[in-house]
């Protein structure tokens, strides 16, 4: 592909307010003159990084309420192409609080309101119309209420039948029910993977005062075995991000690890989405899985060093 193109899909858009504080005090009035507002949601963040990587893409979503013009204007400012359907669901707000004193990143997430009847049919019609024009499909995040469990698996089935590469950054039922259609890549984080496929391992993940090395010793072998089994059964490749820790990834016959450089982050919100965009761009250029993971990690690291969510360069920040 000379200039691979992507259809990004997310059914849960948001307006992201990012606020920076020199020191954030609980149960006090906290004031700041360091803040910004951006269009967000996992799919928007993926599209924004793909755009900064020079990759043609279109984002498909649902929008409703009085803040829709603001959301679309912010997308236009970021040079994003957006196809949307009316949902009657007001766009939610999410908030990121950055504390310079301890470099913490605190996220406050509003749950979305249910979409109105007919939204799913309109969204699927838009997706079906757009799919032939794009080589890859990236589906990210949770669904707003009101969508059926058949929607995401139906999108994956249609994309695979059309010969498209499919990357899923999902968890829970949407991920499990999509596997039968053999997506190319699944990319939950480690906790999402455990909650989806091996909830019995969650107790091993959170042991008070245990070291990182101890955590890896407790869960690495069962996670490796499960990843390899899923890869074989569904002909997919699996990537598990683990925050600031090394990335685990698997494909048929192999399980490997990619070490991350230490970083003092500015804002880690959207780093997973930046990773997804970098990974997708590299795979579309025929990189092997390890090289694609490295590109994803580079994009995630660049995002973490910036104030704005879901970017890899200050050019649009």
N, C-alpha and C positions, 0 to 999 in steps of 0.2 A: 504494500500500500504506500503510495507516494505521500499522501496526507490523510492518514486514517481519521475517520470521523466517528463520533460517539453520540448515542442517545442516552442521556442520564434521566433517571426516573426517581422521584421521591414524592410520597403522598402525604407529607407532613411539613409544609413550609413554615418558616418562622421569620420574625424580625429579631435580630440579635443586637442587644445593647451591651457594649463592652465598657466597663468603667475601671479605671486604674486609681489606686490609692497608695500613698506613701506608707500608711499603716492603717489597717482595717480593724476597728474596735467593735466587738459584739455589744449589743444593747446600748449603743450610743448613736448620735447623729454623725454620719460620715459624709463629708463634702469633698468633691473633686472637680477639677476643671479639665480632667483627662478622660474623655469618653467619645464614643462614636456609635452610630447606628448603621447596620448593614442587613441586606437581604441574606437569609441563611436557610438552614435545613441542610441535611447531609448532601443531597443531590445538588443543591446550589453551590455548596463549597467545592464539590468535585468539579462541576462545570467551570467555576472560576479559576481553579488551578489548571484544568485542561486548556482553558483560554490563554492563560499565561504561559503555558508550554507550547502555544502555537497550534493547538489541535482544534479542528472544527467540531462543534458540538451543539446540541439543542437539549434544553431541559424541559421535561414534561411534568406538570404538577396540577394540583387543584388549588383554587383561590376563591375566597369569598370575603364579604364584609367591606367596610369603609376604608380599610387600610390597603386594599389591593393596589390603587394607583401609586401609593408610596412604595410598596414592594416592587412593582414593575419599574418604577423610575430608578430605584437603587440598582436593579438588575441592568438597566440600560446604561447607567454610569459605569458599570463593570464590563460593558460590552458583551453581555450574555444574551443569547437567543432563548426565549422562553415561550413554550406553548402551554396554555392553561385552559382549564374548563371551569365553569361556574360550579361552586360546591355549596354555597350558603354557609360555609364554616369560616368564621372570622380568623384572620391570620393571628397566630399566637405570638407572644413575646417570650424570648429566652434572654437570660442575663448572665454575663461572665464578670466576676469580681476578681480583680488582680491586686494582690497585696505585695508591694515591693519589700515590705519588712521581712517576710519569710518566703517570698516567691511562690506563694500558694495561688492556685487557680480554682475558684469556686463557681460552680455553674448552678443557676436556678432555672428550672425548666417548667414552663406552663404546658399542661396537657391540652391537646386540641379539642374543639367541639366536634360533634358528629357532622359528617357531610349529609346533605339532603338526598332523598331518593332520586335516582337517575344519574348521580355523579359518576358512579362506577362505569356505567355504560358509555357515558360521554368520554371519560378518560381512556377507556379501552379503545374507543373509536379513534381518538386522536393518536394513540400509540400505534394502532394498526396502520393508520394513514402515513405516519412518519417513518416507521421501521424500514421500509425498503431503501431509504436514502442514506442509511448509516451502517457502518461496518461492525460496530460494537455497541453493546447495551450494558449499562451499569445501573443496577437497582440498589438503592441505599435506604436504610432507616426503617422506622416503624410506619404503620399506616394510621391515619386519623380514624376515629370511630365511624362506623357506617359502611366501611368497605368489607366485602366478604373475604373469607379465607381462600377463595378460588382466584382472586385477582392476580396476585403476584405469580403463583405457579402458572397461570394462564399466559402471562407475559413471557415467562421463561420458555414455556413450551413453544409459543409462537416464534420467538427469536431463534431458538435452536432449529426448528423446522425450516426457518429461512436461512440457516447456515451462518448465523451471527455469533460472534464471540460474546459470552455472557459472564459478567462479574457480579457477584452478589455480596453486598456488605449488609447482611441481615442476621436475624436471630429468631429463635422460637419457631412457631408453626410455619411462617412464611418460608424460612430456610428449609425446614424438614420436608415440607410438601413440595418444594421446588426440586429437590435432589433427583427425583425420578426422571426429570427431563435433562439431566446431565449438564448442569452449568459448567463452564470451563474453570472458574475460580470461585471459591467461597472464602470470604475474608472477615470473619467475626474477630473481635478481640478474644483473649483467652477466657475471660469470665463469661462472655456471651456463649462461647463454644461449650464450656462446661455446663452452663445452665440449660443449654439446648440439648446436648447429647449425653452428658454424664453428670447429672446433678448430684450423684452420690460422691463425686470428687470435690464438691464445693467446700466441705469441711476441711479437706486437706489444704485448700488454697489459703484459708484464713486461720492461721494458728498464731495466737498472741506471742509476740517477742521472738518469733522464729526468724532465722536469717533467710535471705533470698536464696542462698545455696541450699538450705534445708527445704525450702518450698519446691525448688526444682527437683530435688531428689525424691520428694513425695509424689509428684504428679507427672514428671517427664515421661516415664516409661508407659503408664496407662494412656497418656495423651498421644504418645507416638503410635502405640498399637491401634488406637481408635482412628487416628488420622489415616494410617495406612489402610485400614479396613474400609473406610469411607472412600478413599481414593480408588481402591480396587473395585468396589461395588458400583460406584457412580461415575467412574472415569473423569473425576475432577481433580483439581489441585487445591490445596488448602494452605492458607496463610493465617497465622495467629499472631497478632500484635499484642505486646505486653507492656504498654506504656513506655517507661524509660528503659525497660529491660530488653534483652535480645529478642529477635523475632524468630519464631519457629515456623517452618514451612515444610510441606510434604507433597510429593507426587509419587506416582506408581513406582514402588521399589525403593524409595528413599525418603529420609527425614533429616532435615538439616537445620542449622541455626545461623542467624546473621547478627553479629554483635553491633551494638550502637555506641557511638562516641558519647561521652558525658557532655551534658549541655545544661547551662543555667537558663531555663526557658523564660520567655516573656509572656506568651499566651499559648497554651497547648490546645485550646479549643479549635477543632477543625483539623488537627494534625493527622488524625486517622483518615479524614477525607482527602487531605493533600497526598497522603500515602497511596490511597486508592487511585487517584488521578495519575500519579507518577508511575505506578505499577501498570495501569492500563495503557498509558502511552508507550512504555517500554515494550510490553508484550505485543502491541500492535506493530511495532517495528522489528519483531521477530527476535527479541532478546530472550535468552533462556530464563528460567524461573529465578535463579540466584541473582542475575543481573537486573531483572525487573524488580525484585525485592530491594536491591541496593538503590535503584532509582526512586522507588517508593519511599524508602527511609530518608533519602536526601531531601525529598519534597516535604516529608513530615517534619524534618529537622528545620528546614527553612521557615515553614509556617510557625513553628514553636518560637522562633526568634523574632517574630513580628507581632505588633499590637492587634492588627486587624485579623479577623477570623477567616480561615480558608483562602490564604494567599501564599505565594512563595517569593514575591518581590514587592518592594515598596511602590512600584510603578503605578499600581491601581489602589494602593493603600492611602 
